[in-house]
Amino acid sequence: MNDIMKTKKERIFYYDVLRAFAIIAVIICHVDHFFGPLTTPTQIIAQMTFHDIGRIGVPIFLMISGALLLNREYPSIPDFLKKRFARIIYPFIFWIILILGQLYYHGYNSTFMWNVFTGESSITWYFWTLIGIYLFIPIINPFVKEYKLKGVEYFLAIWFITMILKTFNSYPLWSSFDLNMFAGYIGYPLLGYWLANKKFPLNDKKLCITGIIMLIVSLSVFVFFNYNKMPFISEIYQNIPIIFMGVGLFIFVMYLDKLNTFNSIKDNLIGKAILSLSICSYGMYFSHVIVVKALSYHNPGSNLLFPLMFVLIVFLSWLLPYVLSKIPYIKTFSGV
């Protein structure tokens, strides 16, 4: 989430659009209890669709990381790790203290709070996943530099097979056939790098249309699986529908940008809002936990009021790290 920060002139706007969408998507996943009673199949499907859109957030964050961090020159492994870890560890320590303090105030026991810290029952699992990916980047980066897109395609082909097996809860096929180096979340950064650099034999408009169709179809499939409680969707972020949802959105937004669709908003209020959400996204990833918990004690439980509650949650989740980033000595810890 908290990738290479650039000056405004150097920033790639479609990455900001994707990052802003991704943090809103992450928040979507954690506001289900603000809905009112769901009494009809239409309401259930609408809520489920809204929730499943949120599943795109984490893959998009990881894909952006790969697009920005792979095939780069780094002075040394220690320098890379020091820079990367400083960007994510200091904010994590700051926000986890606030999150655990809030839980302690509301009477949660030490076992539950420890599980929150380790990611067993909270969004902090992403932090530990990101640590693992950053440890692996210095290993995979020389591979990408050496073998370019062909090497990435080799990796992704095997990763895609492991994701098919995970989708149908069939991985591993047998214990001695170990593909763990190709499995897991590391495929998303490589997928993001590949999408950002691959030249497809279609024009930009057709690719844009292909992306939105892929997104809609894969989202529909994922909602259908969830609504019918299909038993073979075993991993939330490691299954084929989620992968195609992420690919569809990434392609759609990237080629919208190539078609200059965003030129009219880059410098107006909408563009500035997108930029600010993007810059604050890592801090928002943690701050929204505090906001959602606080507002849950004032939950109207109304479908009619849900849109207002959701907008309020997003706004407050942005406001907290934004304000903290303006305070001397605290900006480093704000996640901005």
C-alpha positions as CSV (number, residue, x, y, z in Angstrom):
1,M,0.0,0.0,0.0
2,N,2.6,2.4,1.0
3,D,4.7,2.3,-2.1
4,I,7.4,4.5,-3.6
5,M,6.2,8.1,-3.0
6,K,6.7,10.4,-5.9
7,T,6.2,14.0,-6.5
8,K,2.9,15.1,-8.1
9,K,4.5,15.4,-11.6
10,E,6.1,11.9,-11.3
11,R,3.0,10.1,-10.0
12,I,1.2,7.6,-12.2
13,F,-2.4,8.6,-11.8
14,Y,-4.0,5.3,-12.6
15,Y,-2.1,3.8,-9.7
16,D,-3.6,6.4,-7.4
17,V,-7.0,5.6,-8.8
18,L,-6.5,1.9,-8.1
19,R,-5.0,2.5,-4.7
20,A,-7.9,4.8,-3.7
21,F,-10.4,2.3,-4.9
22,A,-8.6,-0.5,-3.1
23,I,-8.7,1.2,0.3
24,I,-12.4,1.9,-0.1
25,A,-12.8,-1.8,-1.1
26,V,-11.0,-2.9,2.1
27,I,-13.3,-0.8,4.2
28,I,-16.3,-2.3,2.3
29,C,-15.3,-5.7,3.7
30,H,-15.7,-4.6,7.3
31,V,-19.0,-2.8,7.4
32,D,-21.5,-5.6,6.9
33,H,-23.0,-5.1,10.4
34,F,-24.1,-1.6,9.5
35,F,-26.7,-3.0,7.2
36,G,-30.2,-3.4,8.4
37,P,-32.1,-6.7,8.4
38,L,-31.9,-8.5,5.1
39,T,-35.3,-10.0,4.5
40,T,-35.4,-10.7,0.8
41,P,-33.2,-12.6,-1.7
42,T,-32.6,-9.3,-3.6
43,Q,-31.4,-7.6,-0.4
44,I,-29.1,-10.5,0.4
45,I,-27.6,-10.6,-3.1
46,A,-27.2,-6.8,-3.1
47,Q,-25.3,-6.9,0.2
48,M,-23.3,-9.9,-0.9
49,T,-22.3,-8.1,-4.1
50,F,-21.3,-5.0,-2.2
51,H,-19.2,-7.1,0.2
52,D,-17.5,-9.1,-2.6
53,I,-16.5,-6.0,-4.5
54,G,-14.4,-5.3,-1.4
55,R,-12.4,-8.5,-1.9
56,I,-10.6,-6.8,-4.8
57,G,-8.8,-4.4,-2.4
58,V,-5.9,-6.6,-1.2
59,P,-5.0,-8.1,-4.6
60,I,-5.0,-4.6,-6.1
61,F,-2.6,-3.3,-3.4
62,L,-0.3,-6.2,-4.0
63,M,-0.4,-5.8,-7.8
64,I,0.5,-2.1,-7.5
65,S,3.4,-3.1,-5.3
66,G,4.8,-5.5,-7.9
67,A,4.3,-3.0,-10.7
68,L,6.3,-0.4,-8.7
69,L,9.0,-2.5,-7.0
70,L,10.0,-5.2,-9.6
71,N,12.6,-4.9,-12.3
72,R,14.3,-2.1,-10.3
73,E,17.9,-1.3,-9.3
74,Y,18.5,-1.5,-5.6
75,P,21.8,-0.5,-4.0
76,S,21.7,-3.6,-1.7
77,I,19.3,-5.9,0.0
78,P,19.8,-4.3,3.5
79,D,19.0,-0.8,1.9
80,F,15.9,-2.1,0.2
81,L,14.6,-3.8,3.4
82,K,15.4,-0.9,5.6
83,K,13.5,1.5,3.3
84,R,10.5,-0.8,2.8
85,F,10.2,-1.9,6.4
86,A,10.5,1.7,7.8
87,R,7.5,2.6,5.6
88,I,5.3,-0.1,7.0
89,I,6.6,-1.0,10.5
90,Y,6.5,2.4,12.2
91,P,2.9,3.1,11.2
92,F,2.0,-0.5,12.2
93,I,3.4,0.0,15.7
94,F,1.6,3.3,16.1
95,W,-1.8,2.1,14.9
96,I,-1.7,-1.2,16.7
97,I,-1.1,0.5,20.0
98,L,-4.2,2.6,19.3
99,I,-6.3,-0.3,18.1
100,L,-5.3,-2.5,21.1
101,G,-5.9,0.5,23.5
102,Q,-9.4,0.8,22.1
103,L,-10.1,-2.9,22.6
104,Y,-8.7,-2.8,26.1
105,Y,-11.0,0.1,26.9
106,H,-14.0,-1.9,25.8
107,G,-12.9,-4.9,28.0
108,Y,-11.5,-7.3,25.5
109,N,-9.1,-10.0,27.0
110,S,-5.4,-10.3,26.4
111,T,-5.8,-13.5,24.2
112,F,-8.1,-11.7,21.8
113,M,-5.8,-8.7,21.6
114,W,-2.8,-10.9,21.0
115,N,-4.7,-12.5,18.1
116,V,-5.5,-9.1,16.7
117,F,-1.8,-8.2,16.9
118,T,-0.8,-11.4,15.0
119,G,-3.6,-11.1,12.5
120,E,-5.6,-14.0,13.5
121,S,-8.8,-12.1,14.0
122,S,-8.2,-8.7,12.3
123,I,-6.9,-6.9,9.3
124,T,-3.3,-6.9,10.7
125,W,-2.8,-10.2,8.8
126,Y,-2.0,-8.0,5.8
127,F,0.9,-6.4,7.5
128,W,2.5,-9.7,8.2
129,T,1.8,-10.8,4.6
130,L,3.5,-7.7,3.4
131,I,6.5,-8.4,5.5
132,G,6.8,-11.8,3.9
133,I,6.5,-10.3,0.4
134,Y,9.1,-7.6,1.0
135,L,11.5,-10.3,2.3
136,F,11.0,-12.2,-1.0
137,I,11.2,-9.2,-3.4
138,P,15.1,-9.0,-3.3
139,I,15.1,-12.7,-4.4
140,I,12.5,-12.4,-7.2
141,N,13.6,-9.0,-8.5
142,P,16.9,-10.3,-10.0
143,F,14.9,-13.1,-11.7
144,V,12.6,-10.5,-13.3
145,K,15.5,-8.4,-14.3
146,E,17.2,-11.4,-15.9
147,Y,14.3,-13.1,-17.6
148,K,11.9,-10.2,-18.1
149,L,8.3,-10.9,-19.0
150,K,9.0,-14.5,-20.2
151,G,10.3,-15.4,-16.7
152,V,7.3,-13.7,-15.1
153,E,5.0,-15.6,-17.4
154,Y,6.7,-18.9,-16.4
155,F,6.1,-18.1,-12.7
156,L,2.5,-16.9,-13.2
157,A,1.7,-20.1,-15.2
158,I,2.7,-22.3,-12.3
159,W,1.1,-19.9,-9.7
160,F,-2.2,-20.0,-11.7
161,I,-2.2,-23.8,-11.5
162,T,-1.8,-23.6,-7.7
163,M,-4.6,-21.1,-7.5
164,I,-6.9,-23.4,-9.5
165,L,-6.1,-26.2,-7.0
166,K,-6.7,-23.8,-4.1
167,T,-10.0,-22.6,-5.6
168,F,-11.3,-26.2,-5.5
169,N,-9.6,-27.0,-2.2
170,S,-7.3,-29.6,-3.9
171,Y,-3.9,-28.1,-3.0
172,P,-1.5,-29.8,-2.5
173,L,-2.3,-32.8,-4.7
174,W,0.2,-34.8,-2.7
175,S,2.7,-33.7,-0.1
176,S,5.9,-34.5,-2.0
177,F,4.8,-32.3,-5.0
178,D,5.7,-29.1,-3.3
179,L,4.8,-25.9,-5.2
180,N,4.8,-23.6,-2.2
181,M,7.4,-21.2,-3.7
182,F,4.9,-20.5,-6.4
183,A,1.8,-20.4,-4.2
184,G,0.3,-17.8,-2.0
185,Y,0.2,-14.0,-2.3
186,I,3.6,-13.5,-4.0
187,G,1.8,-14.1,-7.4
188,Y,-0.1,-10.9,-7.1
189,P,3.0,-8.6,-7.3
190,L,4.3,-10.5,-10.3
191,L,0.8,-10.3,-11.9
192,G,0.7,-6.6,-11.4
193,Y,4.2,-6.1,-12.9
194,W,3.2,-8.3,-15.9
195,L,-0.1,-6.4,-16.5
196,A,1.7,-3.0,-16.3
197,N,4.4,-4.0,-18.8
198,K,2.7,-6.5,-21.2
199,K,1.9,-5.3,-24.7
200,F,-1.4,-6.9,-25.7
201,P,-2.5,-7.3,-29.4
202,L,-5.6,-5.1,-28.9
203,N,-6.1,-1.4,-28.9
204,D,-6.6,0.6,-25.7
205,K,-10.4,0.8,-26.1
206,K,-10.9,-2.9,-26.6
207,L,-8.6,-3.6,-23.7
208,C,-10.6,-1.3,-21.5
209,I,-13.9,-3.0,-22.5
210,T,-12.2,-6.4,-21.9
211,G,-11.2,-5.3,-18.4
212,I,-14.7,-4.2,-17.3
213,I,-16.3,-7.3,-18.8
214,M,-13.8,-9.5,-17.0
215,L,-14.5,-7.7,-13.8
216,I,-18.3,-8.0,-14.1
217,V,-18.3,-11.6,-15.1
218,S,-15.8,-12.8,-12.4
219,L,-17.7,-10.8,-9.7
220,S,-21.0,-12.3,-10.8
221,V,-19.4,-15.8,-10.6
222,F,-18.0,-15.1,-7.1
223,V,-21.3,-13.8,-5.8
224,F,-23.1,-16.8,-7.3
225,F,-20.6,-19.2,-5.6
226,N,-21.0,-17.4,-2.2
227,Y,-24.8,-17.1,-2.5
228,N,-25.1,-20.8,-3.1
229,K,-22.5,-21.6,-0.5
230,M,-20.3,-23.5,-2.8
231,P,-18.0,-25.5,-0.6
232,F,-14.9,-25.3,-2.9
233,I,-14.2,-21.6,-2.5
234,S,-11.7,-22.2,0.3
235,E,-9.5,-19.2,0.2
236,I,-10.8,-15.6,0.3
237,Y,-8.1,-14.0,-1.7
238,Q,-6.5,-17.0,-3.4
239,N,-9.0,-18.2,-5.9
240,I,-9.7,-17.8,-9.6
241,P,-12.7,-15.5,-9.5
242,I,-10.8,-13.0,-7.2
243,I,-7.7,-13.1,-9.5
244,F,-9.9,-12.3,-12.5
245,M,-11.7,-9.5,-10.6
246,G,-8.3,-8.0,-9.8
247,V,-7.0,-8.4,-13.4
248,G,-10.2,-6.9,-14.8
249,L,-10.1,-3.8,-12.6
250,F,-6.4,-3.3,-13.1
251,I,-6.7,-3.5,-16.9
252,F,-9.9,-1.4,-17.0
253,V,-8.4,1.5,-15.0
254,M,-5.0,1.3,-16.7
255,Y,-6.4,1.6,-20.1
256,L,-8.9,4.2,-19.1
257,D,-5.9,6.3,-18.2
258,K,-4.2,5.4,-21.6
259,L,-7.3,6.7,-23.3
260,N,-6.8,10.0,-21.4
261,T,-10.2,9.5,-19.6
262,F,-8.8,10.9,-16.4
263,N,-7.3,14.1,-17.8
264,S,-10.4,16.1,-17.0
265,I,-10.4,15.2,-13.3
266,K,-6.7,15.1,-12.4
267,D,-6.5,18.7,-11.3
268,N,-9.9,19.2,-9.9
269,L,-11.5,18.3,-6.6
270,I,-12.1,14.7,-7.6
271,G,-8.5,14.2,-8.7
272,K,-7.3,15.8,-5.5
273,A,-9.6,13.5,-3.4
274,I,-8.3,10.4,-5.3
275,L,-4.7,11.5,-4.7
276,S,-5.3,12.1,-1.0
277,L,-7.0,8.8,-0.5
278,S,-4.1,7.1,-2.3
279,I,-1.5,8.8,-0.2
280,C,-3.4,8.1,3.0
281,S,-4.3,4.6,2.1
282,Y,-1.8,2.7,4.4
283,G,-2.9,4.8,7.4
284,M,-6.5,4.3,6.5
285,Y,-6.0,0.6,6.4
286,F,-5.4,0.8,10.2
287,S,-7.5,3.8,11.1
288,H,-10.7,2.3,9.7
289,V,-10.6,-0.4,12.3
290,I,-10.8,2.2,15.1
291,V,-13.5,4.1,13.2
292,V,-15.7,1.1,12.5
293,K,-15.4,-0.1,16.1
294,A,-16.3,3.3,17.5
295,L,-19.3,3.7,15.2
296,S,-20.5,0.2,15.8
297,Y,-21.7,1.4,19.2
298,H,-23.9,3.9,17.4
299,N,-25.1,1.6,14.7
300,P,-28.6,2.6,13.4
301,G,-28.9,-0.9,11.7
302,S,-30.8,0.7,8.8
303,N,-30.5,-0.2,5.1
304,L,-31.7,3.3,4.3
305,L,-29.0,5.0,6.4
306,F,-26.2,2.6,5.4
307,P,-24.9,4.7,2.5
308,L,-24.5,7.7,4.9
309,M,-22.8,5.5,7.5
310,F,-20.4,4.1,4.9
311,V,-19.5,7.6,3.6
312,L,-18.9,8.7,7.2
313,I,-16.7,5.7,7.9
314,V,-14.5,6.4,4.8
315,F,-14.3,10.1,5.6
316,L,-13.2,9.6,9.2
317,S,-10.8,6.8,8.3
318,W,-9.2,9.3,5.9
319,L,-9.3,12.2,8.3
320,L,-7.4,10.5,11.1
321,P,-4.2,9.7,9.3
322,Y,-4.4,13.0,7.3
323,V,-4.6,15.1,10.4
324,L,-1.9,13.1,12.1
325,S,0.4,13.5,9.1
326,K,0.3,17.3,9.7
327,I,1.6,17.0,13.2
328,P,5.4,17.3,13.6
329,Y,7.2,14.0,14.6
330,I,4.0,12.0,14.1
331,K,3.9,12.0,10.3
332,T,6.3,9.1,10.2
333,F,3.9,7.0,12.2
334,S,0.7,8.1,10.5
335,G,1.0,5.9,7.4
336,V,0.8,8.9,5.1
